[in-house]
Amino acid sequence: MSKLKRGPVFLGILLHNVGNEAVLKGKAVPRLGVKAYDEELNDVGYVTNIFGPVNSHFVAIKLTTDKKYPQGSKFYIME
């Protein structure tokens, strides 16, 4: 039996691009390695780190696309 996917879950808002990584102000707390998606639900990379205090954390995403995202862009994960 396969898991049913419920759809996109808001991951966070882009604060900074650092090389091929994006740092988000986190909303959801994802698992490491889970795929990340942009606002159009295109696969853009995967979660590499979660850091900061529990009630105000940050999420690092390793980008696997050459597209540049502006500050304030929203990212999602699939649940």
N, CA, C, O and CB atoms as a CASP TS submission, in Angstrom:
PFRMAT TS
TARGET T0000
AUTHOR 0000-0000-0000
METHOD Language model
MODEL 1
PARENT N/A
ATOM      1  N   MET     1       0.845  -1.165   0.000  1.00  0.00           N
ATOM      2  CA  MET     1       0.000   0.000   0.000  1.00  0.00           C
ATOM      3  C   MET     1       0.898   1.238   0.000  1.00  0.00           C
ATOM      4  O   MET     1       1.834   1.319   0.795  1.00  0.00           O
ATOM      5  CB  MET     1      -0.966  -0.008   1.219  1.00  0.00           C
ATOM      6  N   SER     2       0.626   2.194  -0.875  1.00  0.00           N
ATOM      7  CA  SER     2       1.429   3.417  -0.935  1.00  0.00           C
ATOM      8  C   SER     2       0.799   4.521  -0.096  1.00  0.00           C
ATOM      9  O   SER     2      -0.403   4.523   0.171  1.00  0.00           O
ATOM     10  CB  SER     2       1.588   3.885  -2.388  1.00  0.00           C
ATOM     11  N   LYS     3       1.652   5.459   0.310  1.00  0.00           N
ATOM     12  CA  LYS     3       1.155   6.591   1.088  1.00  0.00           C
ATOM     13  C   LYS     3       0.361   7.527   0.185  1.00  0.00           C
ATOM     14  O   LYS     3       0.712   7.727  -0.978  1.00  0.00           O
ATOM     15  CB  LYS     3       2.322   7.349   1.765  1.00  0.00           C
ATOM     16  N   LEU     4      -0.693   8.087   0.720  1.00  0.00           N
ATOM     17  CA  LEU     4      -1.450   9.084  -0.018  1.00  0.00           C
ATOM     18  C   LEU     4      -0.828  10.448   0.237  1.00  0.00           C
ATOM     19  O   LEU     4      -0.575  10.814   1.385  1.00  0.00           O
ATOM     20  CB  LEU     4      -2.950   9.067   0.389  1.00  0.00           C
ATOM     21  N   LYS     5      -0.585  11.192  -0.818  1.00  0.00           N
ATOM     22  CA  LYS     5      -0.059  12.541  -0.668  1.00  0.00           C
ATOM     23  C   LYS     5      -1.236  13.495  -0.529  1.00  0.00           C
ATOM     24  O   LYS     5      -2.190  13.454  -1.305  1.00  0.00           O
ATOM     25  CB  LYS     5       0.849  12.938  -1.874  1.00  0.00           C
ATOM     26  N   ARG     6      -1.144  14.350   0.476  1.00  0.00           N
ATOM     27  CA  ARG     6      -2.230  15.289   0.731  1.00  0.00           C
ATOM     28  C   ARG     6      -2.051  16.603  -0.005  1.00  0.00           C
ATOM     29  O   ARG     6      -3.018  17.348  -0.162  1.00  0.00           O
ATOM     30  CB  ARG     6      -2.346  15.551   2.202  1.00  0.00           C
ATOM     31  N   GLY     7      -0.865  16.905  -0.451  1.00  0.00           N
ATOM     32  CA  GLY     7      -0.641  18.137  -1.191  1.00  0.00           C
ATOM     33  C   GLY     7       0.447  18.999  -0.592  1.00  0.00           C
ATOM     34  O   GLY     7       1.138  18.591   0.342  1.00  0.00           O
ATOM     35  N   PRO     8       0.596  20.212  -1.143  1.00  0.00           N
ATOM     36  CA  PRO     8       1.675  21.094  -0.706  1.00  0.00           C
ATOM     37  C   PRO     8       1.454  21.667   0.689  1.00  0.00           C
ATOM     38  O   PRO     8       0.329  21.957   1.094  1.00  0.00           O
ATOM     39  CB  PRO     8       1.837  22.219  -1.687  1.00  0.00           C
ATOM     40  N   VAL     9       2.563  21.821   1.411  1.00  0.00           N
ATOM     41  CA  VAL     9       2.573  22.428   2.743  1.00  0.00           C
ATOM     42  C   VAL     9       3.569  23.586   2.683  1.00  0.00           C
ATOM     43  O   VAL     9       4.699  23.411   2.226  1.00  0.00           O
ATOM     44  CB  VAL     9       2.961  21.374   3.877  1.00  0.00           C
ATOM     45  N   PHE    10       3.157  24.755   3.140  1.00  0.00           N
ATOM     46  CA  PHE    10       4.012  25.943   3.119  1.00  0.00           C
ATOM     47  C   PHE    10       5.252  25.705   3.970  1.00  0.00           C
ATOM     48  O   PHE    10       5.150  25.412   5.161  1.00  0.00           O
ATOM     49  CB  PHE    10       3.240  27.186   3.624  1.00  0.00           C
ATOM     50  N   LEU    11       6.428  25.833   3.352  1.00  0.00           N
ATOM     51  CA  LEU    11       7.695  25.595   4.042  1.00  0.00           C
ATOM     52  C   LEU    11       8.272  26.882   4.626  1.00  0.00           C
ATOM     53  O   LEU    11       8.694  26.899   5.782  1.00  0.00           O
ATOM     54  CB  LEU    11       8.700  24.964   3.089  1.00  0.00           C
ATOM     55  N   GLY    12       8.294  27.948   3.849  1.00  0.00           N
ATOM     56  CA  GLY    12       8.850  29.199   4.346  1.00  0.00           C
ATOM     57  C   GLY    12       9.070  30.220   3.248  1.00  0.00           C
ATOM     58  O   GLY    12       8.766  29.984   2.079  1.00  0.00           O
ATOM     59  N   ILE    13       9.613  31.375   3.658  1.00  0.00           N
ATOM     60  CA  ILE    13       9.851  32.503   2.759  1.00  0.00           C
ATOM     61  C   ILE    13      11.356  32.726   2.623  1.00  0.00           C
ATOM     62  O   ILE    13      12.089  32.709   3.612  1.00  0.00           O
ATOM     63  CB  ILE    13       9.145  33.793   3.281  1.00  0.00           C
ATOM     64  N   LEU    14      11.802  32.932   1.394  1.00  0.00           N
ATOM     65  CA  LEU    14      13.222  33.129   1.107  1.00  0.00           C
ATOM     66  C   LEU    14      13.748  34.414   1.742  1.00  0.00           C
ATOM     67  O   LEU    14      13.203  35.498   1.535  1.00  0.00           O
ATOM     68  CB  LEU    14      13.457  33.158  -0.401  1.00  0.00           C
ATOM     69  N   LEU    15      14.823  34.263   2.521  1.00  0.00           N
ATOM     70  CA  LEU    15      15.508  35.420   3.103  1.00  0.00           C
ATOM     71  C   LEU    15      16.769  35.761   2.316  1.00  0.00           C
ATOM     72  O   LEU    15      17.011  36.926   2.001  1.00  0.00           O
ATOM     73  CB  LEU    15      15.861  35.152   4.573  1.00  0.00           C
ATOM     74  N   HIS    16      17.584  34.732   1.996  1.00  0.00           N
ATOM     75  CA  HIS    16      18.875  34.950   1.339  1.00  0.00           C
ATOM     76  C   HIS    16      19.194  33.798   0.398  1.00  0.00           C
ATOM     77  O   HIS    16      18.825  32.651   0.646  1.00  0.00           O
ATOM     78  CB  HIS    16      19.996  35.109   2.383  1.00  0.00           C
ATOM     79  N   ASN    17      19.891  34.128  -0.693  1.00  0.00           N
ATOM     80  CA  ASN    17      20.531  33.132  -1.542  1.00  0.00           C
ATOM     81  C   ASN    17      22.012  33.149  -1.212  1.00  0.00           C
ATOM     82  O   ASN    17      22.628  34.214  -1.181  1.00  0.00           O
ATOM     83  CB  ASN    17      20.276  33.412  -3.068  1.00  0.00           C
ATOM     84  N   VAL    18      22.587  31.986  -0.966  1.00  0.00           N
ATOM     85  CA  VAL    18      24.015  31.868  -0.673  1.00  0.00           C
ATOM     86  C   VAL    18      24.568  30.795  -1.604  1.00  0.00           C
ATOM     87  O   VAL    18      24.462  29.603  -1.316  1.00  0.00           O
ATOM     88  CB  VAL    18      24.281  31.512   0.850  1.00  0.00           C
ATOM     89  N   GLY    19      25.159  31.220  -2.722  1.00  0.00           N
ATOM     90  CA  GLY    19      25.630  30.258  -3.710  1.00  0.00           C
ATOM     91  C   GLY    19      24.447  29.486  -4.274  1.00  0.00           C
ATOM     92  O   GLY    19      23.493  30.075  -4.781  1.00  0.00           O
ATOM     93  N   ASN    20      24.518  28.166  -4.183  1.00  0.00           N
ATOM     94  CA  ASN    20      23.405  27.339  -4.666  1.00  0.00           C
ATOM     95  C   ASN    20      22.516  26.868  -3.510  1.00  0.00           C
ATOM     96  O   ASN    20      21.842  25.843  -3.615  1.00  0.00           O
ATOM     97  CB  ASN    20      23.943  26.122  -5.443  1.00  0.00           C
ATOM     98  N   GLU    21      22.521  27.621  -2.413  1.00  0.00           N
ATOM     99  CA  GLU    21      21.635  27.332  -1.284  1.00  0.00           C
ATOM    100  C   GLU    21      20.730  28.520  -1.035  1.00  0.00           C
ATOM    101  O   GLU    21      21.102  29.666  -1.287  1.00  0.00           O
ATOM    102  CB  GLU    21      22.445  26.993  -0.010  1.00  0.00           C
ATOM    103  N   ALA    22      19.548  28.236  -0.542  1.00  0.00           N
ATOM    104  CA  ALA    22      18.582  29.266  -0.177  1.00  0.00           C
ATOM    105  C   ALA    22      18.272  29.113   1.305  1.00  0.00           C
ATOM    106  O   ALA    22      18.077  27.999   1.792  1.00  0.00           O
ATOM    107  CB  ALA    22      17.278  29.166  -1.044  1.00  0.00           C
ATOM    108  N   VAL    23      18.227  30.228   2.019  1.00  0.00           N
ATOM    109  CA  VAL    23      17.888  30.215   3.440  1.00  0.00           C
ATOM    110  C   VAL    23      16.491  30.802   3.592  1.00  0.00           C
ATOM    111  O   VAL    23      16.222  31.925   3.167  1.00  0.00           O
ATOM    112  CB  VAL    23      18.938  31.017   4.292  1.00  0.00           C
ATOM    113  N   LEU    24      15.608  30.018   4.208  1.00  0.00           N
ATOM    114  CA  LEU    24      14.219  30.421   4.386  1.00  0.00           C
ATOM    115  C   LEU    24      13.916  30.700   5.844  1.00  0.00           C
ATOM    116  O   LEU    24      14.508  30.088   6.733  1.00  0.00           O
ATOM    117  CB  LEU    24      13.279  29.351   3.853  1.00  0.00           C
ATOM    118  N   LYS    25      13.006  31.610   6.093  1.00  0.00           N
ATOM    119  CA  LYS    25      12.396  31.769   7.416  1.00  0.00           C
ATOM    120  C   LYS    25      11.333  30.687   7.459  1.00  0.00           C
ATOM    121  O   LYS    25      10.328  30.772   6.754  1.00  0.00           O
ATOM    122  CB  LYS    25      11.785  33.249   7.661  1.00  0.00           C
ATOM    123  N   GLY    26      11.548  29.673   8.280  1.00  0.00           N
ATOM    124  CA  GLY    26      10.706  28.484   8.261  1.00  0.00           C
ATOM    125  C   GLY    26       9.336  28.668   8.882  1.00  0.00           C
ATOM    126  O   GLY    26       9.155  29.412   9.846  1.00  0.00           O
ATOM    127  N   LYS    27       8.383  27.968   8.301  1.00  0.00           N
ATOM    128  CA  LYS    27       7.034  27.860   8.863  1.00  0.00           C
ATOM    129  C   LYS    27       6.813  26.410   9.301  1.00  0.00           C
ATOM    130  O   LYS    27       6.506  26.147  10.464  1.00  0.00           O
ATOM    131  CB  LYS    27       5.939  28.309   7.820  1.00  0.00           C
ATOM    132  N   ALA    28       6.972  25.475   8.365  1.00  0.00           N
ATOM    133  CA  ALA    28       6.875  24.044   8.675  1.00  0.00           C
ATOM    134  C   ALA    28       8.259  23.541   9.090  1.00  0.00           C
ATOM    135  O   ALA    28       9.274  24.151   8.753  1.00  0.00           O
ATOM    136  CB  ALA    28       6.326  23.230   7.445  1.00  0.00           C
ATOM    137  N   VAL    29       8.293  22.430   9.818  1.00  0.00           N
ATOM    138  CA  VAL    29       9.556  21.779  10.178  1.00  0.00           C
ATOM    139  C   VAL    29       9.634  20.485   9.366  1.00  0.00           C
ATOM    140  O   VAL    29       9.004  19.488   9.716  1.00  0.00           O
ATOM    141  CB  VAL    29       9.652  21.493  11.745  1.00  0.00           C
ATOM    142  N   PRO    30      10.415  20.509   8.274  1.00  0.00           N
ATOM    143  CA  PRO    30      10.476  19.344   7.389  1.00  0.00           C
ATOM    144  C   PRO    30      11.520  18.331   7.844  1.00  0.00           C
ATOM    145  O   PRO    30      12.316  18.600   8.743  1.00  0.00           O
ATOM    146  CB  PRO    30      10.779  19.786   5.967  1.00  0.00           C
ATOM    147  N   ARG    31      11.503  17.166   7.212  1.00  0.00           N
ATOM    148  CA  ARG    31      12.573  16.185   7.395  1.00  0.00           C
ATOM    149  C   ARG    31      13.750  16.596   6.510  1.00  0.00           C
ATOM    150  O   ARG    31      13.559  17.203   5.457  1.00  0.00           O
ATOM    151  CB  ARG    31      12.082  14.728   7.048  1.00  0.00           C
ATOM    152  N   LEU    32      14.949  16.268   6.937  1.00  0.00           N
ATOM    153  CA  LEU    32      16.114  16.522   6.093  1.00  0.00           C
ATOM    154  C   LEU    32      16.018  15.670   4.833  1.00  0.00           C
ATOM    155  O   LEU    32      15.621  14.506   4.892  1.00  0.00           O
ATOM    156  CB  LEU    32      17.433  16.225   6.860  1.00  0.00           C
ATOM    157  N   GLY    33      16.380  16.247   3.705  1.00  0.00           N
ATOM    158  CA  GLY    33      16.369  15.520   2.441  1.00  0.00           C
ATOM    159  C   GLY    33      15.061  15.582   1.682  1.00  0.00           C
ATOM    160  O   GLY    33      15.000  15.139   0.535  1.00  0.00           O
ATOM    161  N   VAL    34      14.009  16.121   2.290  1.00  0.00           N
ATOM    162  CA  VAL    34      12.720  16.192   1.606  1.00  0.00           C
ATOM    163  C   VAL    34      12.808  17.220   0.470  1.00  0.00           C
ATOM    164  O   VAL    34      13.479  18.243   0.608  1.00  0.00           O
ATOM    165  CB  VAL    34      11.578  16.563   2.607  1.00  0.00           C
ATOM    166  N   LYS    35      12.133  16.945  -0.644  1.00  0.00           N
ATOM    167  CA  LYS    35      12.157  17.843  -1.794  1.00  0.00           C
ATOM    168  C   LYS    35      11.426  19.143  -1.490  1.00  0.00           C
ATOM    169  O   LYS    35      10.433  19.166  -0.763  1.00  0.00           O
ATOM    170  CB  LYS    35      11.535  17.165  -3.012  1.00  0.00           C
ATOM    171  N   ALA    36      11.947  20.228  -2.068  1.00  0.00           N
ATOM    172  CA  ALA    36      11.337  21.550  -1.925  1.00  0.00           C
ATOM    173  C   ALA    36      10.807  21.998  -3.288  1.00  0.00           C
ATOM    174  O   ALA    36      11.363  21.652  -4.330  1.00  0.00           O
ATOM    175  CB  ALA    36      12.364  22.587  -1.355  1.00  0.00           C
ATOM    176  N   TYR    37       9.728  22.768  -3.258  1.00  0.00           N
ATOM    177  CA  TYR    37       9.051  23.217  -4.474  1.00  0.00           C
ATOM    178  C   TYR    37       8.820  24.720  -4.411  1.00  0.00           C
ATOM    179  O   TYR    37       8.648  25.291  -3.334  1.00  0.00           O
ATOM    180  CB  TYR    37       7.711  22.471  -4.665  1.00  0.00           C
ATOM    181  N   ASP    38       8.820  25.360  -5.594  1.00  0.00           N
ATOM    182  CA  ASP    38       8.540  26.791  -5.640  1.00  0.00           C
ATOM    183  C   ASP    38       7.028  27.027  -5.687  1.00  0.00           C
ATOM    184  O   ASP    38       6.245  26.090  -5.533  1.00  0.00           O
ATOM    185  CB  ASP    38       9.231  27.444  -6.862  1.00  0.00           C
ATOM    186  N   GLU    39       6.625  28.281  -5.901  1.00  0.00           N
ATOM    187  CA  GLU    39       5.206  28.630  -5.881  1.00  0.00           C
ATOM    188  C   GLU    39       4.413  27.970  -7.001  1.00  0.00           C
ATOM    189  O   GLU    39       3.197  27.812  -6.891  1.00  0.00           O
ATOM    190  CB  GLU    39       5.049  30.119  -5.969  1.00  0.00           C
ATOM    191  N   GLU    40       5.097  27.584  -8.084  1.00  0.00           N
ATOM    192  CA  GLU    40       4.441  26.898  -9.199  1.00  0.00           C
ATOM    193  C   GLU    40       4.543  25.380  -9.054  1.00  0.00           C
ATOM    194  O   GLU    40       4.197  24.633  -9.969  1.00  0.00           O
ATOM    195  CB  GLU    40       5.056  27.339 -10.531  1.00  0.00           C
ATOM    196  N   LEU    41       5.021  24.939  -7.896  1.00  0.00           N
ATOM    197  CA  LEU    41       5.202  23.528  -7.542  1.00  0.00           C
ATOM    198  C   LEU    41       6.201  22.811  -8.445  1.00  0.00           C
ATOM    199  O   LEU    41       6.068  21.618  -8.718  1.00  0.00           O
ATOM    200  CB  LEU    41       3.873  22.812  -7.599  1.00  0.00           C
ATOM    201  N   ASN    42       7.213  23.568  -8.909  1.00  0.00           N
ATOM    202  CA  ASN    42       8.346  22.973  -9.618  1.00  0.00           C
ATOM    203  C   ASN    42       9.355  22.489  -8.581  1.00  0.00           C
ATOM    204  O   ASN    42       9.620  23.181  -7.599  1.00  0.00           O
ATOM    205  CB  ASN    42       9.002  23.997 -10.612  1.00  0.00           C
ATOM    206  N   ASP    43       9.912  21.309  -8.800  1.00  0.00           N
ATOM    207  CA  ASP    43      10.941  20.752  -7.911  1.00  0.00           C
ATOM    208  C   ASP    43      12.192  21.625  -8.031  1.00  0.00           C
ATOM    209  O   ASP    43      12.757  21.741  -9.119  1.00  0.00           O
ATOM    210  CB  ASP    43      11.262  19.243  -8.270  1.00  0.00           C
ATOM    211  N   VAL    44      12.633  22.244  -6.924  1.00  0.00           N
ATOM    212  CA  VAL    44      13.768  23.170  -6.978  1.00  0.00           C
ATOM    213  C   VAL    44      14.968  22.709  -6.168  1.00  0.00           C
ATOM    214  O   VAL    44      16.046  23.289  -6.296  1.00  0.00           O
ATOM    215  CB  VAL    44      13.341  24.520  -6.494  1.00  0.00           C
ATOM    216  N   GLY    45      14.817  21.690  -5.344  1.00  0.00           N
ATOM    217  CA  GLY    45      15.930  21.234  -4.524  1.00  0.00           C
ATOM    218  C   GLY    45      15.458  20.405  -3.355  1.00  0.00           C
ATOM    219  O   GLY    45      14.380  19.812  -3.389  1.00  0.00           O
ATOM    220  N   TYR    46      16.288  20.367  -2.302  1.00  0.00           N
ATOM    221  CA  TYR    46      15.954  19.559  -1.136  1.00  0.00           C
ATOM    222  C   TYR    46      16.487  20.222   0.135  1.00  0.00           C
ATOM    223  O   TYR    46      17.431  21.011   0.092  1.00  0.00           O
ATOM    224  CB  TYR    46      16.526  18.131  -1.282  1.00  0.00           C
ATOM    225  N   VAL    47      15.869  19.891   1.252  1.00  0.00           N
ATOM    226  CA  VAL    47      16.215  20.473   2.547  1.00  0.00           C
ATOM    227  C   VAL    47      17.526  19.870   3.044  1.00  0.00           C
ATOM    228  O   VAL    47      17.673  18.650   3.112  1.00  0.00           O
ATOM    229  CB  VAL    47      15.079  20.240   3.580  1.00  0.00           C
ATOM    230  N   THR    48      18.484  20.745   3.392  1.00  0.00           N
ATOM    231  CA  THR    48      19.783  20.277   3.881  1.00  0.00           C
ATOM    232  C   THR    48      20.026  20.588   5.351  1.00  0.00           C
ATOM    233  O   THR    48      20.863  19.947   5.987  1.00  0.00           O
ATOM    234  CB  THR    48      20.879  20.887   3.062  1.00  0.00           C
ATOM    235  N   ASN    49      19.302  21.567   5.900  1.00  0.00           N
ATOM    236  CA  ASN    49      19.554  21.944   7.290  1.00  0.00           C
ATOM    237  C   ASN    49      18.348  22.678   7.861  1.00  0.00           C
ATOM    238  O   ASN    49      17.614  23.361   7.146  1.00  0.00           O
ATOM    239  CB  ASN    49      20.818  22.823   7.398  1.00  0.00           C
ATOM    240  N   ILE    50      18.166  22.519   9.158  1.00  0.00           N
ATOM    241  CA  ILE    50      17.155  23.252   9.920  1.00  0.00           C
ATOM    242  C   ILE    50      17.893  23.789  11.136  1.00  0.00           C
ATOM    243  O   ILE    50      18.528  23.023  11.861  1.00  0.00           O
ATOM    244  CB  ILE    50      15.901  22.333  10.328  1.00  0.00           C
ATOM    245  N   PHE    51      17.821  25.092  11.368  1.00  0.00           N
ATOM    246  CA  PHE    51      18.590  25.664  12.471  1.00  0.00           C
ATOM    247  C   PHE    51      17.858  26.846  13.091  1.00  0.00           C
ATOM    248  O   PHE    51      16.913  27.390  12.519  1.00  0.00           O
ATOM    249  CB  PHE    51      19.976  26.099  11.989  1.00  0.00           C
ATOM    250  N   GLY    52      18.320  27.225  14.270  1.00  0.00           N
ATOM    251  CA  GLY    52      17.706  28.325  15.003  1.00  0.00           C
ATOM    252  C   GLY    52      16.778  27.807  16.083  1.00  0.00           C
ATOM    253  O   GLY    52      16.620  26.596  16.244  1.00  0.00           O
ATOM    254  N   PRO    53      16.156  28.728  16.835  1.00  0.00           N
ATOM    255  CA  PRO    53      15.254  28.318  17.912  1.00  0.00           C
ATOM    256  C   PRO    53      14.004  27.621  17.369  1.00  0.00           C
ATOM    257  O   PRO    53      13.587  27.871  16.238  1.00  0.00           O
ATOM    258  CB  PRO    53      14.849  29.532  18.750  1.00  0.00           C
ATOM    259  N   VAL    54      13.432  26.771  18.160  1.00  0.00           N
ATOM    260  CA  VAL    54      12.274  25.975  17.743  1.00  0.00           C
ATOM    261  C   VAL    54      11.114  26.855  17.287  1.00  0.00           C
ATOM    262  O   VAL    54      10.454  26.543  16.296  1.00  0.00           O
ATOM    263  CB  VAL    54      11.819  25.072  18.887  1.00  0.00           C
ATOM    264  N   ASN    55      10.861  27.941  17.992  1.00  0.00           N
ATOM    265  CA  ASN    55       9.698  28.771  17.666  1.00  0.00           C
ATOM    266  C   ASN    55       9.987  29.811  16.585  1.00  0.00           C
ATOM    267  O   ASN    55       9.094  30.579  16.226  1.00  0.00           O
ATOM    268  CB  ASN    55       9.207  29.467  18.909  1.00  0.00           C
ATOM    269  N   SER    56      11.206  29.855  16.062  1.00  0.00           N
ATOM    270  CA  SER    56      11.571  30.815  15.019  1.00  0.00           C
ATOM    271  C   SER    56      12.754  30.259  14.226  1.00  0.00           C
ATOM    272  O   SER    56      13.848  30.823  14.259  1.00  0.00           O
ATOM    273  CB  SER    56      11.921  32.211  15.635  1.00  0.00           C
ATOM    274  N   HIS    57      12.534  29.157  13.518  1.00  0.00           N
ATOM    275  CA  HIS    57      13.631  28.435  12.873  1.00  0.00           C
ATOM    276  C   HIS    57      13.850  28.872  11.423  1.00  0.00           C
ATOM    277  O   HIS    57      13.041  29.589  10.834  1.00  0.00           O
ATOM    278  CB  HIS    57      13.362  26.944  12.920  1.00  0.00           C
ATOM    279  N   PHE    58      14.970  28.413  10.878  1.00  0.00           N
ATOM    280  CA  PHE    58      15.342  28.659   9.495  1.00  0.00           C
ATOM    281  C   PHE    58      15.550  27.314   8.809  1.00  0.00           C
ATOM    282  O   PHE    58      15.867  26.314   9.454  1.00  0.00           O
ATOM    283  CB  PHE    58      16.623  29.545   9.402  1.00  0.00           C
ATOM    284  N   VAL    59      15.365  27.308   7.486  1.00  0.00           N
ATOM    285  CA  VAL    59      15.522  26.093   6.695  1.00  0.00           C
ATOM    286  C   VAL    59      16.470  26.403   5.542  1.00  0.00           C
ATOM    287  O   VAL    59      16.294  27.402   4.844  1.00  0.00           O
ATOM    288  CB  VAL    59      14.138  25.566   6.169  1.00  0.00           C
ATOM    289  N   ALA    60      17.474  25.551   5.341  1.00  0.00           N
ATOM    290  CA  ALA    60      18.387  25.688   4.206  1.00  0.00           C
ATOM    291  C   ALA    60      17.988  24.680   3.140  1.00  0.00           C
ATOM    292  O   ALA    60      17.751  23.507   3.430  1.00  0.00           O
ATOM    293  CB  ALA    60      19.873  25.480   4.642  1.00  0.00           C
ATOM    294  N   ILE    61      17.919  25.153   1.907  1.00  0.00           N
ATOM    295  CA  ILE    61      17.580  24.308   0.761  1.00  0.00           C
ATOM    296  C   ILE    61      18.752  24.321  -0.209  1.00  0.00           C
ATOM    297  O   ILE    61      19.253  25.387  -0.564  1.00  0.00           O
ATOM    298  CB  ILE    61      16.268  24.796   0.060  1.00  0.00           C
ATOM    299  N   LYS    62      19.190  23.144  -0.637  1.00  0.00           N
ATOM    300  CA  LYS    62      20.193  23.021  -1.699  1.00  0.00           C
ATOM    301  C   LYS    62      19.432  23.100  -3.014  1.00  0.00           C
ATOM    302  O   LYS    62      18.629  22.220  -3.322  1.00  0.00           O
ATOM    303  CB  LYS    62      21.031  21.669  -1.582  1.00  0.00           C
ATOM    304  N   LEU    63      19.681  24.152  -3.793  1.00  0.00           N
ATOM    305  CA  LEU    63      18.961  24.337  -5.050  1.00  0.00           C
ATOM    306  C   LEU    63      19.556  23.458  -6.138  1.00  0.00           C
ATOM    307  O   LEU    63      20.775  23.384  -6.290  1.00  0.00           O
ATOM    308  CB  LEU    63      18.993  25.809  -5.481  1.00  0.00           C
ATOM    309  N   THR    64      18.695  22.794  -6.890  1.00  0.00           N
ATOM    310  CA  THR    64      19.126  21.937  -7.994  1.00  0.00           C
ATOM    311  C   THR    64      18.701  22.531  -9.329  1.00  0.00           C
ATOM    312  O   THR    64      18.669  21.836 -10.345  1.00  0.00           O
ATOM    313  CB  THR    64      18.552  20.519  -7.835  1.00  0.00           C
ATOM    314  N   THR    65      18.379  23.800  -9.324  1.00  0.00           N
ATOM    315  CA  THR    65      17.979  24.516 -10.528  1.00  0.00           C
ATOM    316  C   THR    65      18.820  25.781 -10.641  1.00  0.00           C
ATOM    317  O   THR    65      19.319  26.285  -9.635  1.00  0.00           O
ATOM    318  CB  THR    65      16.458  24.855 -10.506  1.00  0.00           C
ATOM    319  N   ASP    66      18.978  26.294 -11.851  1.00  0.00           N
ATOM    320  CA  ASP    66      19.739  27.525 -12.059  1.00  0.00           C
ATOM    321  C   ASP    66      18.878  28.772 -11.899  1.00  0.00           C
ATOM    322  O   ASP    66      19.391  29.891 -11.932  1.00  0.00           O
ATOM    323  CB  ASP    66      20.371  27.518 -13.436  1.00  0.00           C
ATOM    324  N   LYS    67      17.587  28.586 -11.727  1.00  0.00           N
ATOM    325  CA  LYS    67      16.678  29.725 -11.589  1.00  0.00           C
ATOM    326  C   LYS    67      17.006  30.502 -10.315  1.00  0.00           C
ATOM    327  O   LYS    67      17.253  29.913  -9.263  1.00  0.00           O
ATOM    328  CB  LYS    67      15.200  29.251 -11.571  1.00  0.00           C
ATOM    329  N   LYS    68      17.004  31.826 -10.424  1.00  0.00           N
ATOM    330  CA  LYS    68      17.241  32.697  -9.271  1.00  0.00           C
ATOM    331  C   LYS    68      15.895  33.151  -8.719  1.00  0.00           C
ATOM    332  O   LYS    68      15.031  33.609  -9.467  1.00  0.00           O
ATOM    333  CB  LYS    68      18.128  33.928  -9.662  1.00  0.00           C
ATOM    334  N   TYR    69      15.724  33.022  -7.427  1.00  0.00           N
ATOM    335  CA  TYR    69      14.473  33.403  -6.773  1.00  0.00           C
ATOM    336  C   TYR    69      14.675  34.692  -5.988  1.00  0.00           C
ATOM    337  O   TYR    69      15.669  34.832  -5.275  1.00  0.00           O
ATOM    338  CB  TYR    69      13.972  32.273  -5.841  1.00  0.00           C
ATOM    339  N   PRO    70      13.742  35.638  -6.109  1.00  0.00           N
ATOM    340  CA  PRO    70      13.877  36.893  -5.359  1.00  0.00           C
ATOM    341  C   PRO    70      13.545  36.705  -3.883  1.00  0.00           C
ATOM    342  O   PRO    70      12.829  35.780  -3.499  1.00  0.00           O
ATOM    343  CB  PRO    70      12.973  37.968  -5.959  1.00  0.00           C
ATOM    344  N   GLN    71      14.082  37.602  -3.074  1.00  0.00           N
ATOM    345  CA  GLN    71      13.773  37.594  -1.647  1.00  0.00           C
ATOM    346  C   GLN    71      12.257  37.687  -1.484  1.00  0.00           C
ATOM    347  O   GLN    71      11.597  38.461  -2.178  1.00  0.00           O
ATOM    348  CB  GLN    71      14.496  38.770  -0.900  1.00  0.00           C
ATOM    349  N   GLY    72      11.712  36.894  -0.563  1.00  0.00           N
ATOM    350  CA  GLY    72      10.275  36.875  -0.332  1.00  0.00           C
ATOM    351  C   GLY    72       9.547  35.761  -1.073  1.00  0.00           C
ATOM    352  O   GLY    72       8.350  35.565  -0.866  1.00  0.00           O
ATOM    353  N   SER    73      10.258  35.022  -1.942  1.00  0.00           N
ATOM    354  CA  SER    73       9.636  33.897  -2.653  1.00  0.00           C
ATOM    355  C   SER    73       9.179  32.848  -1.652  1.00  0.00           C
ATOM    356  O   SER    73       9.811  32.646  -0.615  1.00  0.00           O
ATOM    357  CB  SER    73      10.621  33.274  -3.680  1.00  0.00           C
ATOM    358  N   LYS    74       8.077  32.182  -1.972  1.00  0.00           N
ATOM    359  CA  LYS    74       7.523  31.154  -1.086  1.00  0.00           C
ATOM    360  C   LYS    74       7.913  29.769  -1.585  1.00  0.00           C
ATOM    361  O   LYS    74       7.953  29.511  -2.788  1.00  0.00           O
ATOM    362  CB  LYS    74       5.984  31.278  -0.993  1.00  0.00           C
ATOM    363  N   PHE    75       8.202  28.881  -0.627  1.00  0.00           N
ATOM    364  CA  PHE    75       8.574  27.514  -0.953  1.00  0.00           C
ATOM    365  C   PHE    75       7.695  26.538  -0.184  1.00  0.00           C
ATOM    366  O   PHE    75       7.158  26.860   0.876  1.00  0.00           O
ATOM    367  CB  PHE    75      10.058  27.265  -0.642  1.00  0.00           C
ATOM    368  N   TYR    76       7.560  25.342  -0.740  1.00  0.00           N
ATOM    369  CA  TYR    76       6.647  24.332  -0.210  1.00  0.00           C
ATOM    370  C   TYR    76       7.324  22.969  -0.171  1.00  0.00           C
ATOM    371  O   TYR    76       8.342  22.747  -0.826  1.00  0.00           O
ATOM    372  CB  TYR    76       5.364  24.266  -1.054  1.00  0.00           C
ATOM    373  N   ILE    77       6.745  22.065   0.603  1.00  0.00           N
ATOM    374  CA  ILE    77       7.087  20.646   0.572  1.00  0.00           C
ATOM    375  C   ILE    77       5.787  19.895   0.315  1.00  0.00           C
ATOM    376  O   ILE    77       4.704  20.453   0.487  1.00  0.00           O
ATOM    377  CB  ILE    77       7.784  20.172   1.917  1.00  0.00           C
ATOM    378  N   MET    78       5.885  18.650  -0.089  1.00  0.00           N
ATOM    379  CA  MET    78       4.691  17.820  -0.286  1.00  0.00           C
ATOM    380  C   MET    78       4.524  16.916   0.917  1.00  0.00           C
ATOM    381  O   MET    78       5.483  16.301   1.384  1.00  0.00           O
ATOM    382  CB  MET    78       4.788  16.982  -1.596  1.00  0.00           C
ATOM    383  N   GLU    79       3.317  16.839   1.408  1.00  0.00           N
ATOM    384  CA  GLU    79       3.024  15.965   2.551  1.00  0.00           C
ATOM    385  C   GLU    79       2.143  14.834   2.100  1.00  0.00           C
ATOM    386  O   GLU    79       1.775  13.979   2.906  1.00  0.00           O
ATOM    387  CB  GLU    79       2.351  16.742   3.699  1.00  0.00           C
TER
END
